[in-house]
Amino acid sequence: MESLSGTTWPGPWQPITVPQRRAYEQELQAELTAGHALMGGRATAVARCSRCDDVLFALQEAAHPYAVVHLVWQGPQRQPWPATTFFESLAELVASCAESDRES
């Protein structure tokens, strides 16, 4: 996984504080159920999107190092929630944001 220090976050994305990180990580664990792609993995919250409240998680020892997750804040969820999109790099996330902005 690449270093996130000094990252220039695209558009509505912004880094989060340590208390926010803990809250997002706890909520992710509360929402995951058996069979979800993130179940059993180690995910660290690193940024959030102010436009849609999605959270970017850095994943340890995973096939894809980043996941954008739409938390619903309502306890355990049924598949496919919490909705999750995987990214290979921050550059891929930035490209996805730029494409989304063009479509808006």
N, C-alpha and C positions, 0 to 999 in steps of 0.2 A: 504494500500500500504506500502511495506517495505521501510526502509530508504535507500537512495542511497549514503549517505556519506561513504567514504572509500571503495566504490565498486571497485573491480578489474574487469575491462571490458575484455571480451573475444576477442582474436584475433584482428580483424581489428576495433573493436568498441572503441570509445574514447569519454570522456565527452566533452561537448560543452561549449563555453563561453556565457555570458549573451547576448551580441549582436547577436550571432548565434542563441541562443534560441528564441529571439524575431523574427528574420527573418524566422526561420522554422515555428514558430507558425502562423505568418502572412501568410506565403505561404500556409500552411495547410488550413487555413480559406478561402483563395482565391480559392483553388482548389475544396473544398467540394461543392456538390450540393445536393438538396433534395433527400432523400433516402439512402445516404451514411451512413454507420454504425457510423461514427464519427460526423455526423452533429448534432449540438445542444449541444454537450458535451464539457467538459472542458479538454483540452489536453495540457500538459506541455512538451516541448522538453527537453530531458535529455542527449542524446548521438547520435552519428552518426557512420555509418559504412564507413570506408574509401575505402573499396573494391567495394561497390555498391551504395554508397550515400544514403542508407536508413537512416531514422531517427527514433529513439526510443522515443515514447511519453508515459508519465505517464498519466493515465486517472483518473479523479476524478468521483466518484459515478457511476462507470461503472461495468458491469458484469465481464469484464476482465480488470485488472489494467494496462496492458501494450499493446501497439500497435506499430509494426514496419510498417512504412509507406514509400512507394516509391513515393516521390514528383516528379512531372514532370516539374515544373517551367514554365507552359504555361497557367495559369489562370484556370477558371472553367473547370472541367473535366466531362466526361460521365462515368457512371458505367462501369467497376468496378474500375476506377481510382479515386483518387490515390489508388494503390494497397495497401491493409492493411492486416497484419497478427496479430492476437491477441495472447497474452501470459498471463498465470496465474501468472507467477513469473519470476524473473531474472534468476533463476536456469533453468527454461524451455527454456528461450532464449539461455543461455549458451549451453544447451544440443542440441538445434537446430543448433547452430553455429558449434559445434563439429561434428554433423552428416553431415552438409553441407561440412565441410572441408574434411571429409573422402570420400565423393562422388566426390570431385574435382580431 
